[in-house]
Amino acid sequence: MDQVILVNEQDEPIGTMEKIEAHEKALLHRAFSVFVFNDAGELMLQQRAADKYHSPLLWTNTCCSHQKVGETNIQAGKRRLQEEMGFTTELKDVCSFIYKAPFDNGLTEHEFDHVLTGIYNDEPNLNPDEAEAYKWISLEDVKKDMETNPEKYTAWFLIIFEKFYDFIRQ
């Protein structure tokens, strides 16, 4: 059973809860979003797998998930990169923010999200349960496509991209 760490608005842990229950109740919990770039400055986007419980087949940042109890943001980011994308790389914690995004299926993401960045220049080895596809794309091209086709992207990726463009741009 996947547990998430419930936090207050200062990111202080106040308990744990099963992931789906936290999303049903829209409770604030700790999360992270990883942005991996190559040396050309392109971002690796992930297309979420078709059977994900929310936002299936939408494009998003390289990977994202929830920290486990006792795990640092960096440890969590490296673990999920390996689990979802089949590789790991050094990461740095660049910023954090709180967001709330309801989904059509009745669940709500309400997260204290830590944004992590890293560099990688090889191909990923996608876990088909997590990721349908990937692509390298310049931040300018992502920005243009988001303006034209926002429905192709996850809610959190749209928020992070708009609010924290200067942080993720390396």
C-alpha positions in Angstrom: 0.0 0.0 0.0 1.5 3.3 -1.1 1.7 5.8 1.8 2.2 9.6 1.4 3.6 12.0 4.0 1.0 14.5 5.1 2.5 17.9 5.7 1.5 21.4 6.9 2.2 24.5 4.8 5.8 24.7 6.2 6.5 21.1 4.8 6.5 19.7 8.4 5.3 16.1 8.5 2.0 15.7 10.4 1.3 12.0 9.6 0.9 9.5 6.8 -2.0 8.2 4.7 -2.7 5.8 1.9 -2.1 7.6 -1.4 -5.6 7.2 -2.9 -7.3 8.3 0.3 -5.1 11.5 0.5 -6.1 12.3 -3.1 -9.8 11.6 -2.4 -9.7 13.9 0.6 -7.5 16.5 -1.1 -5.1 16.6 1.8 -1.7 18.4 1.5 1.1 15.9 1.1 4.8 15.9 0.1 5.7 15.2 -3.5 8.5 15.9 -6.0 8.9 16.6 -9.7 12.1 15.7 -11.5 13.3 17.7 -14.6 16.2 16.0 -16.5 18.0 18.0 -19.1 20.7 16.9 -21.7 23.8 18.9 -22.5 21.9 20.6 -25.4 19.5 22.1 -22.8 16.6 19.9 -23.9 14.1 18.6 -21.3 13.2 14.9 -21.2 9.4 14.7 -21.2 7.5 11.6 -20.1 4.1 10.6 -21.6 2.3 8.9 -18.7 1.2 5.3 -19.2 -2.3 4.6 -20.5 -3.5 2.9 -17.3 -2.3 5.5 -14.8 -5.1 6.3 -12.2 -5.1 9.9 -13.3 -3.7 12.0 -16.2 -3.1 8.9 -18.5 -1.2 9.6 -21.8 -0.6 13.2 -20.8 2.9 14.7 -21.2 4.7 15.8 -18.1 8.2 16.4 -16.6 10.7 13.5 -16.5 9.2 11.8 -13.5 7.3 12.6 -10.3 6.0 10.9 -7.2 5.9 10.9 -3.4 8.7 10.6 -0.9 8.7 7.7 1.5 9.1 8.2 5.2 12.8 8.7 6.0 13.7 9.4 2.4 15.3 12.7 1.3 13.9 14.6 -1.7 17.0 13.6 -3.7 16.9 9.9 -2.7 13.2 9.8 -3.6 13.9 11.5 -7.0 16.7 9.0 -7.8 14.5 6.1 -6.8 11.6 7.1 -9.0 13.8 8.0 -12.0 15.1 4.4 -11.8 11.6 2.9 -11.3 9.9 4.9 -14.1 12.6 5.8 -16.6 15.2 3.1 -16.0 18.2 5.4 -15.2 19.5 7.6 -12.4 21.6 10.8 -12.3 22.7 13.4 -9.8 19.8 15.7 -8.8 19.6 19.1 -7.1 16.6 20.5 -5.1 15.9 23.9 -6.8 12.6 25.1 -5.3 9.3 24.0 -3.8 5.7 25.2 -3.9 2.1 24.2 -3.0 -0.5 23.5 -5.6 -4.0 22.0 -5.8 -5.4 20.5 -8.9 -8.7 18.5 -9.1 -9.1 15.8 -11.7 -12.1 14.5 -13.7 -12.1 11.2 -11.7 -12.9 13.0 -8.4 -9.3 12.9 -7.1 -7.4 16.0 -6.2 -3.6 16.6 -6.1 -2.8 18.9 -3.2 0.9 18.8 -2.9 3.9 20.4 -1.4 6.0 19.8 -4.4 9.8 19.8 -4.5 11.3 20.6 -7.9 14.5 18.6 -8.7 16.8 19.0 -11.7 19.5 16.9 -13.2 21.6 16.2 -16.4 21.6 13.0 -18.4 22.6 12.4 -22.0 21.6 8.8 -22.8 18.3 7.1 -23.6 16.0 6.0 -20.8 14.7 2.4 -20.4 11.0 3.1 -19.8 8.9 1.1 -17.4 5.7 0.4 -19.4 3.5 0.5 -16.3 4.6 4.1 -15.7 5.6 5.7 -19.0 4.2 5.3 -22.5 6.9 7.3 -24.3 9.5 10.0 -23.9 11.0 12.9 -25.9 13.7 15.5 -25.6 12.4 19.0 -26.3 13.6 22.5 -25.9 11.9 24.6 -23.2 10.9 27.1 -25.9 9.1 24.4 -27.9 7.4 23.1 -24.7 6.2 26.6 -24.0 4.8 27.1 -27.5 3.1 23.7 -27.5 1.5 24.4 -24.1 0.0 27.6 -25.3 -1.5 25.8 -28.3 -2.3 22.4 -26.7 -2.6 22.7 -22.9 -4.8 19.7 -22.8 -1.9 17.5 -23.8 0.0 18.2 -20.5 -0.5 17.3 -16.8 -2.0 20.0 -14.5 1.1 20.1 -12.3 3.5 20.4 -15.2 1.5 23.4 -16.6 1.7 25.0 -13.1 5.4 24.3 -12.5 6.4 25.4 -16.0 4.6 28.7 -15.8 5.6 29.5 -12.2 9.1 28.2 -12.1 10.4 28.6 -15.7 13.4 30.6 -14.5 14.3 27.9 -11.9 14.2 25.0 -14.3 15.8 26.8 -17.2 19.5 25.9 -16.7 
